Amino acid sequence: MAPEFIYFIKINTALIVFYAFYRLFFYKDTFFNLRRFILLGFFALGFLYPFLNLQDWIRQQEPMAEVILIYSALISEPGIESAAADVFSWKETGMALSKGIYFLGVFFFIARFVVQFASIVWLKYHTKQMDVKGVRVNILTKPSGPFSFFRWIFLHPESHSIEEVDEIMTHELTHVRQWHSVDVILGELICIICWLNPFVWLLKREVRHNLEYLADNTVLQSGYDCKKYQYHLLGLAHHQSISNIYNSFNVLHLKNRISMMNKKRSKGIGRTKYLLFIPLVALLMLVSNVESVARITVSLAENSARLHEGNMEDLIVTSYQNISSSFSTFFSPDRKKEEENQAAVSLILRPEHEMETEKIFTVVEEMPMFPGGDSEMLKFVSRSIRYPVEAQERGVQGRVVVTFTVNRNGQISDTQVLRGIHPSLDEEAIRVVQLMPAWKPGRQEGKSVTVRYTLPVVFRLQ
């Protein structure tokens, strides 16, 4: 599965969880400033938390990381599949169709956003300006609800009494001075990216409502009569808006706004529940990494089970790193392999001055990459591999685990079968690996290094 698709799924999953969390704990309180902070935090963390990867931390815990990665390749890696015949892929077709629909929606909502933004800019430069209560205001030529957008305030004075104009200006200046339009624009952009997710639209609505609660609260704290202010809002409910990316005095859902104005203020101790956001983020990080953590756990558990059951097979894990930073585990079913392992151990235990100067890594900060990434590597193998006739006739299929080194220049060498299933399939897997173009080399501490890479290739008859 493509990394960008996994990232997209993680973002949308987080935003769904955040919305449910908000409705459960924060929806009914009156800590409007805290609610604004937490809602913006939802958006930021929803996009950032997938990068907080526990697997990166595990990779830094040498020498265990090396054994884990090799075990994972031998047991639980999905690998690259090669079929005996080319078959139409419904999965790829479905993914391509889904991408097309998604980007079509993105373009539509971008176009809508641009039109709405342009309509406000057009109003700004096609309306007269005058001072109202010492503030520069754009005067609407037709009766319409007052609104603001960043530093611009739009108003039709003839539609309101002097007292109502005072209330409106107090309300809109709150939006202007607290930069509420930033929240609105951010909500719109996230809805463009995640337009398929209905919970994102609900989260955006909560952002808009909370901004109105903030402005309404400022009006009431300024000493204006609560009942008169609410009747004023009801009187403007019929006005239609030209856009939904500004802060509107008569925004919809007046019932919620009036209910919040009449609500008893929440007790200060209630602010402590906002600390629940911290374990929520930690839980999301854990869930986000459960696949890699589970893979590591299962790999080690299965290998441990093999040891206890005495089913050693022909699993030989070798490492050529300096013994000060790594270690290797060796298993062998016969005397000959025992001797080979002892020779390899002797190589590792050889004094440092007798070892080769170039260090061969197994795990580095930036692992080697096939040109274009894993998807291109999959395409390359699918085009290059030829299922041996002998293996087809005998019905042989399974996983061949190939290991090779990618040097500092990206060249592949020392290709070996770490675990094979049939000589013809083993040879084919090695042949294809050796045909690969130069890779992007691995990097450690900012320098290109030689890295031993393990690649499972799955042969499957269809």
Secondary structure, DSSP 8 states (H G I E B T S, - for coil): --HHHHHHHHHHHHHHHHHHHHHHHTTT---HHHHHHHHHHHHHHHHHGGG--HHHHHHTSTTHHHHHHHHHHHHT---EEEESS----HHHHHHHHHHHHHHHHHHHHHHHHHHHHHHHHHHHHSSEEEEETTEEEEE-SS----EEETTEEEE-GGGS-HHHHHHHHHHHHHHHHTTHHHHHHHHHHHHHHTTT-HHHHHHHHHHHHHHHHHHHHHHHHTT--HHHHHHHHHHTTT---S-SSSEETT-S-HHHHHHHHHS----GGGGGGGGGHHHHHHHHHHHHTHHHHHHHHHHHHHHHHHHHHT--TT-B----S-TTT----B--SSHHHHHHHHHHHHHHHS-GGGS-SS-EESS-SB--B-TT-HHHHHHHHHHH----HHHHHHT--EEEEEEEEE-TTS-EEEEEEEE-S-HHHHHHHHHHHHH----B-EEETTEEEEEEEEEEEEEE--
